[in-house]
Amino acid sequence: MRRQRKAAVDDERRRWRGDGRRDFETAATDQDGVTTSQSHGRAGMIRLRNTSSRMAWPNARMTWIAALVLAVAARGQETTPASQAALMAGWQPGETLEGRPSCRVTTVAGRETGSEELRIAAPASLGVAIRRNVVHERDAWGRAQRLTAEVFVPAGPKSPSVELAVEHDLWGGFALHPTRLLRAGEWTPVAWTLDAGSGEWIGLEHPVAYNDAMRRQLAAVSLRFYSQGCDAPDVAGDPDRAAGGSWVVEARVRRLKLEVEATAPMDLRITQLRPVAPSLRQGELLELSFDLTIEYDNPFDPDEIAVDVDFFGPAGTSFTLPAFYSQDFVRRILDDGAETYSPRGAASWKARFTPLAPGPHHYVVRARDGAGRSCEVRSESFEVSAAAFHGFLRVDKQDMRYLCFDDGALFYPVGLIVRSPSEQRWKYNYDFEQMPADFGLSAYDDYFTSMAQNGLNHTRVWMASWWNALEWSRGYSPYYQGLGRYNLLNAWRQDYVINLAQRHGIYVNLTLHNHGQFSLSADSEWPENPYNRERGGPISQPQEFFSDAECFRHVRNRFRYIVARWGYSPHIVIWELFNEVNLVANYDSPRIRDWHREAARYLKSIDPYRRLISTHFTVHHYDPEVMGLPEIEVAQVNCYRANMIGGLRDVFGKYGSLGKPALVNEFGVGVTHPQLRHNLHAGLWGTSVMPWLGVGMFWWASYTHEKNEYLQYLAVEDFHRGEDYRGRGYEVASVKINGGGDLIGALGMRGPQSARIWIYDRRIYEKEEPGDRPGEPVARRIPEVEFQVEGLTAGRYRVEFWDAWKGGVLERREIECDGNALTAKAPAFIRDIACKIDRL
């Protein structure tokens, strides 16, 4: 379904952000504590991100507005309260949406008292902002009871008032009502009680309740000034106006003070531990949810707070999984198909576990923080009942080319890449439409449903900056908080993708890094990478990522979170460390090898299910120093070749000789529908008749979905159904075509008593044009073709010819083999035909 999206999305976002007109009440308190109130009509405030100083103000009728934004960016240690002098220092003017300074701000000695005060020179009819970064003060704001100040507004603005607002990185903005009226022309003392129960906190972006846990994790605090118009100011003697300047109003703020209550150190305790479901079966997810009595600045840093859960099963089995910090969301699908998300409930800690065996279980939750505090909670015993459960995937011990489950069943993947909902990072000139980027999870709903209906059981999903990465630079998109602080919306969406795959019987290769993140040329994302020193990271060049200790500390922390959150799932086949790692800047084999060794070892050490680990190179690069590491358990390579047969022979000669399972995890060349269709076909069948661990993975999910090329997968799945290729001793087959000249080709694999062959028209599947693009295919009828397969033992064989486009057996014969070569005749076909040969 193709849907246009603009007005509906904008309307929806305006509604969530409160951009429509709403009434609010202002209040002023005199020196005797008497409060007066006044109603105003104004437009709601657009959320102010602390990642940008540009601000949009809602309503021209509100003719004079100022905001003081205190960007709080603490780093976890306890601090002393911000002094009055510190709060008055370091202010910078914000910018308008057009990128111009919205005001002029100076700190000077006050005229009356001599103490410091802020002076904000601002246009009379435009919104302004001044910004101040506050380092190491989040703890102080979390413990603060009140914020006080004295504010002077000159004569001119009508009914001026001031509003306190706060901002949380995840939850957005909240404003405290009622606002306070100011007395124009004189100093007005103002004060706000900061706890969640002090007034009506209005969510500016999400319909959720403000609470004190959020207060301990604030990203910004603002004072916003409003009026209902402005009389013409008296500019006599104003040097700016006299010089032709545009500043016409000067607000003044003094005695800005944060009052913090001294509190004794809190005890660390685990609370609100939700009970285990009474009927848990073997292989089912057990999810624990609980809270801690202390809120931490960075709950993703185990040096600050580490929570682990020890699970104990029958026969003395046990293992440990990390717990993780989590936030649930609600997805809303708009009329045009675009999605919006809003947080649901409060953030909490969770742990996930999949019991491998039936019997009695119990667990212990342990927490320890950087201050040396620790605690634990032990559960009662609970019973896990027996159920059909294949277990997790491993390299088969009897045949290292293939994968199997814990119970010994073969896993033969037939897959399609759905790395992210859309390919629309840039415009592609292909003969199909891209899935709109805002479809998000709805794209996975569509893709996975169609894949399951057509026999596909495998996919790749990237943790990419434009989709479900955990960390990226602030401001790149909502919910990113920079290095070491994780995007909980993306984590929640990844939950959805993994759960959806499991419901549809689809197994996932989860790609943890993509090449562009650390490339200066190929799809480079380095300018936005949070590891980049220009974005606050520890390194100045992308290649330093692979040897820098601080970078690896962040990698370990992220891997710990990934294992904690998704390690429970048997439907994650592989942790894929990198996509196309050879494309990173200044590729250095020893450095890349050492990084992969250490990363894989650490990942394996914290994953109790000991999931398979892999990495990935392009077709034109082969580095046996990396791919040959024993820690890299599955070899993966792409094969973007117009001549897929030649490409597959080439890469299998390298990757198939490593003594480990190998997979073509990307291919797909062509522009037009016929080109892409036949390149897909060649990749599916070429990998099907070679001893790869499974069928190659086509890149273009949007094309497959739009053109309903899933039908090709049905034929492939039909061909493989019921097969178990392990132990057959398959190698690349030597197939000779008798007659047909150079028009007919064959590709296959054979063991001593079995073979799988694909016979094809070379004018379609081996034709290339400049730029490695396939030529336009022309379907021709091929008459009966005789061929020979060498290396089969003597005996009688069943030979089946299969329709490679529709599936099903076209013809079945029995043929004697003399021990030298089996000779058979394929029936007439168009384009190509597949063949099974098995000794009776």
N, C-alpha and C positions, 0 to 999 in steps of 0.2 A: 504494500500500500504506500503510495506516494502522497505526502501531504505538505502543503505550504504552511510556513510558520512565521508569523511576525506579530500581528495585532493581538492574537490570543495569548501568546507568550508574554508580550509586554503588559497586557491587561492583568494577567495572572500575577506577574512579578510585582506590579504596582499594588495589587490588592494585598499580597503577602507583606510587602514593605510598608503598608499603611499610607500609600501616596494619595488616597482619596481624602476628601474633606472630612474632618472630624472635629467635634467640639472638645475643649478641655477647659479646666479650671485653673486660674492662677490665684495665689494667696500671698499676702504680704504680712509680715509680722513687725509690729512696732516695738519700741524699746521696752514697753511693758508686757510684751508677749502676746499682744492682741493681734490676731490674724484676720486679715480681710481677704475676700475672694472676689474674683471677677471671671466671667466666662469669655472665651475667645473662640472664634472660628478660624482654623488654620489648616493648611495641608500637613499631613504627617511627614515625618522626617525620613528621607532616604538614608539607608544605613551608611555610616561612615567607617570605611576600612582604615585600620591603623597602618596599612601598607601603602597608603597614598595620601598625600596632603590635599588632593583635589576634592572639592566638596560641591554637591549640588543642593541648592536650597529651593524650597518648594513653591513659593508663592510671591508674586510681585507685590501683593497687597500687604504682606509682611515686609515693610520697607526698610527695616534696619535690624540686622541679625549679626551676632558674633558668636563664635564657639571657641572654647578653650579646650584643646584635646591633649590629654596627658597620656601618651603612649607608654604603657607599662610593659617592660620586657625583662622580667626577672629571670635569673638563671638557677634558682633552686635553693640557694643558701638563705638562712634567716638573716634579716637585716634590721638595722635600727630604723625608726620612723624617719620619713623625709622631713628635714628641717624646713622651717619657714623660708629661710634664705635659699635653700636648695630648690624649693618649689617655685620660687620667683625667677630662677635663672634658666637660661638655655632655650627660651622660646623663639620659635621661627614662624614666619607667616606661612599660612597655607596657600593653596592655589585654587583658582576657579577651575571649572571644567575646561575652560579654554587654555589653561596653563599659565595664566597671569597671577601674580601675587594678589591675594584677596584683601590684604591689609598691610599696614606697616606697624611693627611692634618693637617697642624699646623698653628697657628696664632702666629706670632713673630714680633718683632720690625724690621722695614725695614733697610736694609744696608745703603741706601743713605740718607733717610730722618728721620729715627727713628720712623716714624709713623707705625701703625700696617699694616701688609700685610698677605695675605694667601699664603702659599706655598703648592703646590700640587705635590707630588712626584708620578710619574705614569710610568708604563711600556711604552715603546716606541710604541708598536704595539697593545695595547688594549685600549678599551674605558673605561673611568673612570667617576665617579660621586661623588660630595660631596653634602651633604644635610644639610639644615638648616631649622628647624621649626621656623616660625615667628608668634607669638601669638599677636592678637589684631592689625594687620596691614592691614587688607583687605581694610579698609576705606582709608588708606594712599595710597595704590597702586591704588585704584580706582580714586583718585584725582591727582595722580602723573603725571607730564608732561614729565619728562625725567628720565632715568637711566644712570648714568655715572660711569666710572671706568678707571683705568689704568692697562694694562695687559702686562706682560713681558713673552715672549716665548724664550727660549734659542736657540742657533744655533742647527740645526739638523732637525727639522720638515720642510718639504718643503711646501711653500705657505700656511703658517698657516692662519686661519681666525676664526672669532668668530660670532656666530649667537645668536640672542635673540629669545627665545621661551617662550610661556606662556601656561598654562593649566587651563581648566575649568572643574569642576567635571562632568558636563553634556555633554559639547560639545567636550571634549578632548583637544588635543594640537593644537597650532597655532604657526608658525614660521614667523618671520619678515624678509623679503628679501628686498634689497640685504644684504648678510652677509658682515662683515667688515674684510678687510685684516689686518693682523698684521705684524709688522716688526720684524723678528727674531733677537734676540740678543739685543733688546732695548725696552724701555717702549713705549707702544702705547696707547694714549688716545682714548677711544671709548665712544660713546653716542648714545642712542636710544630715539626717541620721542615715547611715549607710546600710544597715542590715535590711534583709529582705522584707521584714514586717513593718518597716517604717512608713510606708505609704503605698500608693498604687503604682506598682512598676508595670509599665506598658511595654510589651514586646514590639519593637519597631520592625522586626523582620519575620519572626516566627510566633505563632500563638501558643507560647509556652510560659510557664510561671518562673519568674526570677527567684533564685534561692541563694542561700549563703555559701553553698558549695561553689556556685558560679563566681561569687564575690571574691573568693580566694584564687580565682584564675582569670582575673580581668586582663584584657588587652588594652583598654583605653577608658579614660574618664573624660567627660566633657561638660562644660558650662555653656549653655546656648541661650543667647539673648534674643528676645523678640520685641516687636512693636507693631502697632496697627497703623503705621504711617509716620510721617516725619514732616514737621513744619520746616519752612526754609530756615536754615541755620544762620546765625549771626557770624559772619566771617571777618568782621572787622578786626584787623590786627593779626589775622591768621597768616603766617608767613607762607604756608603752602598755597593757600588760595590767592594770596597777593602775588605769588610767583606763577600763577596759572595752573597750580596743582589741582588734583581732584579730591583730596582728602577733606571731608566736611564734618565728620563726627569723631571725637576722641573719647573712648571709654577708658576708665582707669580701674585697676584691680589692685588691692593691697591686702596685707595680712592674710594671705592664703595659707591655711593651716590644716594639716591632717592630724586628727586626734586619735591616738592609738592606745588602746587599753593594754596594760601590761598583763600578760597571762603566763601561767606556769606551763612548762612543756607538756604537750598532750601525750597520753599513752597511745601506742599503736595497738589497735584491736581490729579483728575481723568481725564484721557485723552483718546482719540481714542475709545470712547464708541460706539460700533457697533450697528446699529439700529435693532429693532425687525423685524422679518419677517412679511410682511403685512398680511398674511393669516395664523393665528394661530388658531388651533382648541382645543377644550376641551380635556384634556388628553395628548396633544402633548408637547414635550419638548421645552421650551424657554431657549435658551442659550445666555447669555450676555458675551461679551468679551471686555476688556478694559485694559488700562495701568495706571500706577502711575508714577508721575514725579520723584519719589525717588526709587532707587533700594535698597533693604534691604538685609543684610547679611543672615538672615534666614526668608524667607517669610512664613514659616510654623509655626512660633511662634507668636500667637496672642498677646503676651506681647510686641513684637517688632512691628508688624503691623497686625491690625485686620480690615478686610473688610467684611461688612455685607450688605445684600440687603433686604429691606422691600418691600414686594409685597402686593398690595392692589387690592381687587376684588370687585365684586358686593355686594350690601347689607351690606356694611361696613366690609366685611371680610378682614383679613390681617394676615400675618405671616412673620417671618424673617428666612432667610437662610444665612449661612456664604458663602462668596466667597472663591475661592481657586486659588492657583498659579499653572500654567499648562504649559506643553510643548507638542507640537504635534510631531509625528514621522511618518516615512515612513517605511513600512514593505516590505522587498524584499524576495521572495521565490527562493531559489537556485534550480538547476536542480535535486539535490538529495532530495529535500523537506525540507532541513534545512532553517531556517529563519535568516535574519540579519535585524537590525533596525538602522535608522539614524534620527537625529532630523530634523524637518522641520519648517522653520520660526523661529521667536523669541518667547521666553517665554512670557506669558501674564497672566492676571487675568481673571477668568471666574466665572460666577454664573449660576446655573441651577434651573429651576422652572417648575413644572407641574401644569397648571391651572385646578382646579377641577370643575369649573362651567363656563358657557358662560356669556358674558357680558363685560363691560368696565373694564380695568385693567390699573394700572400704577405702577411704582416702584421708589424707592429711593436707590441709592448706597451710602453707608457711609464708610469712612475710617478714622482710628485713629491709630497713632503710639505711640511708647514708649516715644518719646520726647514731647508728648502732642499736636502734630500737628493733625489737622483734616480737613476734607472736605466732601462734599456730592454733588451728582448730581441727579436731579429729571427728570424723563422721561415724555414725552407726553403720553396722554391716548392712549391705543390701544385696539382693540376689539378682543375677543375670541369667535369664533362661536361654536354652539352646535354640538356635535358629540356623537356617541355611545361610552361610556366609563364606564367600570365596577368600576373604582376607585381603592383604595388600599385594602389590605387584613386585616381582623379583626377576632377576635374570635366571632363566631356567638352568639348573645345574647339569642336566644331561645334554642340552644343546644350547650353547652359549649365544646362538644367533637369535633366540626368541625369548619372550617374556611369559611368565606364568604367575598365577596367584599362589597364595600360601597353601591352598588345598591341592595344588598341582595342575589345575585347569589352565589350558593355553589361553593367553590373551593375544589375539591377532587384530591390531587396530586398523580400522578403515575410517579415515578422518578428513576433516576440513578445518582450516584455520579460521577462527573468529577472534582475532587478536584484540579487537575493540569494536564497538558498535558501528563505526564508520571509518572509511579511508579518507575522509575529507580534510586532511591537513593541507592539501593543496588540490588543485583541479587536475583531474585525470581525463585525458581525451580518449576514453574507451567506449566501446559500443554497448554500454549499459550504464544505468544510473547508480549513484552511490546512495547508501542508506543515510538519511539525514542524521547529522551528528547529535541532535538533541533527542533522538529516539532512545538513547541510553539502553536501559535494561529491556525495553520492549523489543529491541533488535535481537537480543539473546532469546527472548521468548519465542520470536518467530523462527530464528535460525535453529535453535535446539529442537523445537517441535518438529520442524521439517526434517532435520537430520535423523532424529530417532525414527520417524515414519519411513525413512528410506534406508535403514540399516547402518547408518553411521554411528560409530561408538567412540570417536576420538577427536580432540580439538586442541588448539594452542591458544592460550590467553596471555596477553602481555600486561605487566604492571608498568604501564607507560604514563608519562606525565599528562597526556591528554585524556587518559581514561582512569586507570585504577592504581596509579603509583601511590605509595604511602607518603613519601616526602618529595617536595619540590619547592621552588622559591615562592616566598610570599607574593601575593598579587597575581600569580600566573592564572589562577582560577580560585573560586571560593574554597575555603577550608584548608588550603595549603598554608603551613606555618613555618616553612623553612627546614633546615637540616636537623634531623633528630626528633622532630615533632610530627606526628603522623596524622594524615588526613582521614578522619574517622568516617566521613561520608564515603570515600572510596573504599575503605575497609568494609563498610556495611554492604556496598554494592558488590564487592568481591564475594562476600558471604552469599549473596543472592545468586551470583553466577555459579559458584561451586554447588550450592544446594540444587539449583535448577539442573545442572549437568547430572547430578546424582539421580534426580527424579527421572531423567530421560535415559539413564544408562550410558552416559557419555563420560569418558575419562579425559583428564585435562593434563597437558604439559603447561606448567605455570612458569612463564619467563620472567625472571627477576630483574634483569637489566636489558635494555636495548642499546644497540651500538651508537645511535645518535646522541645519547646522553654524554658520551665521552669522545665524540668525534668533532673534528674541525672542518670536515668537508662533507661526509656522507650523512645527509639528514641531520645536520648538526643542531643539537640543543644545548651545547655548552654555554652560550651566553646566559641562559636561564637556569643553569644547573646550580642547586644549592651548595654543591661542593666547590664551586668556583669562588675564589677569594673575592671577586667583585660582587658576589651575592652573599657575602658573609661567611663563605666556606673556608676550609683550611689550605687549599691548593690553588696555584695560579695557572697550571697547565693540566689538561685532562689526563695525560699519560701518568701524572704523579699519583692518580687514584690507586694505581696497582702496587704502589710501594709505600705510600704514606701511612704511618701508624694510626693517626687520628682518623683518617678515612676508613681504615679497616675496623676501628672501634665502632664507628657508625654503622658499618656493614654488619658487624656482629649483632648489634642491638636490633637492627631491622630484621635480620634473619631470625633472631629470637622471637620477635613479634609475629613474623610470618608462620613459624612453626607452632607457636602458641595458638594462633587463630585458625589456621587451616591444616595443621599437621594431622588432625584427627581423621581427615577424609581419605578413605581408600580410593576415592575417585580422582585424586591427584596422582598421576603416574610418575611424573618427573619434576624435580626442582631444576629448572634450566637456568644456569648461572648467567649466561649471556646469549643474546641474539647477535649473530654475525660479528663476533668479537674481533675478527681481523680488521674490521673497519674503524676501530678506535684510533685516535691520533697517535702517530709515531709508534706503531705496533712493534713491541720488543718481545721476542719469544721467551727468553728466560724470565723476564718480569711477569709476563702474562701466565706462564706456566706456574711460577711460584704462587701467584695470587690464586689461581684455580685450585692448586693443591691445598692451600690453607683454608680457602673459603669452603671447599667441599668437605674437608675434615671437620671444620667447626660445625657446618650444617648437619653432617651425619651424627656428630656427637650430641647434639641437642634434640634430634628427631628420634623419639623412642621407636617409631615404626620403621626407621631406617630406609626411607624412601630412596628411589633411584635418583642419581645426580648426573647431569649432562651439561654440555655447552654446545655451541653452534658456530660453524664457519660457512663462508660462501663457497660456491662451486669453484671459484678460481684460486682458492687458498687452501693449503693443506699443511698443518703443523703437527707432526706426530709427537713432538715434545709435549704438547698440551693434550691432544686427543688420545695419546697413548698412556696418559696417567692412569694408574689403577683407580684413583678416586673418581675419574670420569667413567661412569659405568655404561653409558650409552653414547655412541658416536652419532652426531647429527650434522647434516650438511644440506644446503639448498642446491637446487639444480635448475636455475633459470636458463634454459637452453631451448632454442627453437627445435633443434634436433634432439629430442629427449632421449632417443635410443643411444646415440653417441655420448650424450652427457651422463646417462645412467651407467653405461659401461665404464666410463672414465672414473666417476666418483666411487663406484663400487670397488674398482681395482685398488683404491686407497683405503677407503673406510671399511670395506668388507674384509680387510686383511688384518684388522687390529685385534681379533680374538674376542670381540664383544658385540652385542647387538648394534645394528646401525639402521638409521632411518633418514629418508629424505623428508625433511620437515617443512620445506617450502619449494614450490615450483609454480609456474604459471606465466607463459610468454604469449603475447599476441595483442592485437588491438581490436579487430573485428570479431563479431560473434563466431563465425566459422573458425577463425584462427584460434581463439581461446577454447572453443569447444574441442577441437582436435588436439590441442596441446594438453588439455585436461585429460582427454581420453588416453593419450600416449603415456602420460604420467601415471594414471591409475593402472593401466595394464602392464606398462613396463616394470613398475615396482611389484606388481602382483606375481610376476613370473620370474622374479629374482629373489635370492635369499636375504632380503631385507627383513627387519622384525615386523613390518607391516606395510600397508599401502601408503604411498607418498601423500603429502598433505598439500592441497591446492591453496594458493594464496587468496584467490578472489571469491570470498564468500558472497559478496553482493551480486556478482555475476551469476554464480551458481544458483542463488536464491531467485533472482529476477527471471532468469531463463529456464528455471526448473530443470537444471542439469543434474539434479538429484537422481534422475532416472538412470544416469550412467552408473551411479553408485549401487543402484539396485542390482544391475547386471554383475558388477564386481562382487558384491556381497553374496549373490547367488552362487557365483563360481567358488567362493571360499567357504561357503556354509558346510559345517560338519567336518572340515579338514583339520588335521593336526600334523603340521609339517615337521615337528620335532623328531629327531632321530633318523631322518631319511637321508642324511648326508648330502644335502643339496649343495651344488656348486653351479656356477654359471655354465650353461650347456653349450655344447658345440652342435649347431644345427645347420645342415647343408640343404639348400634348396636345389632340387634337380629340375632344370628348365626354368623358364620365367626370366632368364637373363638377369639384368640388374633391377628389375621392377619389383621383385618380391624380397622381403627381408623377414628374419625371424629372430626372436629373443626368447631366452628361457633359462630354466634351471633344471638340473637332473641329479638324482642320486643313483645308486646301483640298481634300484628296482622301480623308479618312479621319475616322472618328468612333468613339467608344466611349461607349455610353449605358447607364444603369441606370434602369429603370422600376419604380416601387414603389407600394405602397399607403400613402398618406399617413396613414391612420388608425393604422398601426403605426409608421412611421419618423419621423413628425413630431409625434406626440402627446407632450405634456408634462403633468406634474402639478406641484403646488407643490414647491419644493425642487429643481427641475430634474431630477426623476426621470422616466423614461419610464413611460408607462402600460402596463398589462398588454396585450400584443399578442393580437389575435384574428385567426386566419388565415381569410381569405375567398377565394373563387374570383373572380378578376377576368376578365370576358369580354374578347374581342378588343378591342384598343385601337389607334386610329390616332394617329400622332404625326408631327411634321415637324421636321427638322433643317435649320437655316438655315446658309448660308455655304459649302456644298460647290459645287465647280465642276460644270459640265454634263458628263454622261457616264453610263456604265452602271456600276452598283455591285452588289457582292455584299453581301447583308445576312444575317447569321447571328444567330439567337436562342439564347441559352445558358441552361441551368439554373443558377441562381445558388446553389443549395444542394447539388446533386449533381455539377455540372460536366457538360460535354459539350454538343454542339450539339443543340437541339431541332428547329430548322427552318432551312432555308437557301433564300434567294430571290435573284433578280436584278431590280434595279429601276432605271429610268431617272430621272435627275435633270435638271431643265430649267435648272439654274443659279441658281434662286431658292431652292428648298428641296426636300429629298428627303422624300417622303411614304411611309410604310410602316405596316403593321399588325402589331402584336405579337400572337402567339397568346395564347389564354387562359392565365392563370397564377394561382398562389396566392402571395401576399405580394409577389413581385418577380421580375424577369427581366432578363437582361443582353443587350446587343446589340453586335455588331461590324459596322461599315460601311466597306467598302474599295472604291475605284475599280478597276475591271478594266482 
